[in-house]
Amino acid sequence: MSSTTSTPPNQSPVYPPVHPIVVGITGASGSILGFRLIEELLRLDRKVQLVMTEKSYQVIFEETGFKIGGQDKALRVLAHLGLPESKLDCLQVFENNRLDAPPSSGTHMTHGMVVIPCSMGTLGRIANGITDTLVARAADVTLKEHRKLIVVPRESPFNQIHLRNLMTLSQCGAVIMPPMLTFYLPDFGNIEGQINYTVGKVLDQFGLGHDLYTRWGQHIPAPEMAGKPA
């Protein structure tokens, strides 16, 4: 009898923390979403391989005041997130022009990739197989190896080109997860709650437990006993 356990129906598999998750941050608005995801993954002791596009650097600075240029980017990211240097073993940062970096090869094992936020330029590259950057190549590899690719597009409104590209990626197996506003629980009543909602939904896709918000059903108090015990 095989000792392999199967995943229950309608439940995401739980990945062991052996292989890294690739995170791509592009030049779209919403860099805080990418960094918040990295923070949670590192807190869960998951390995992260981070690639930031050249255009993301200016957006990151404008939105957060964080200057990412220079050397020792992994240490700088940890400092920006307020995480100890001991997490350095779990974080690698690759330049976007490093097409020889490990995430560019299908023989390099990962548990998937998240492009968060995903600009429409990067979306177009991935959807059309233009792999001239490490972010696009890593996403292409993720699709061809049938690993989980999550795309968090940041644009509004979408035009027909955007929608076609999103449909193409969805048909290829990618998960399309725009950072939608959510209001049905008090947890989502501020910006931090909205960020946590998107990041939590990404973590759910990888089967990673978190406490970023109250799940539906947990907010309902247990009903009182209708009668006294005999």
Protein Blocks (a to p, Z undefined) as FASTA:
>chain_A
ZZbdcddehiacdddfkbccdddddfbehilmmmmmmmmmmmnopacdddddfklmmmmm
mmnopafehehklmmmmmmnopafklmmmpccddfklmkbmklpfklccebdcdddddfk
lmmmmmnopafbfklmmmmmmmmnopacddddddddddfklmmmmmmmmmnopacddddd
dfkbfklmpfklmmmmmmmmmmmmnopacffbccehjlpccdddfbdcZZ
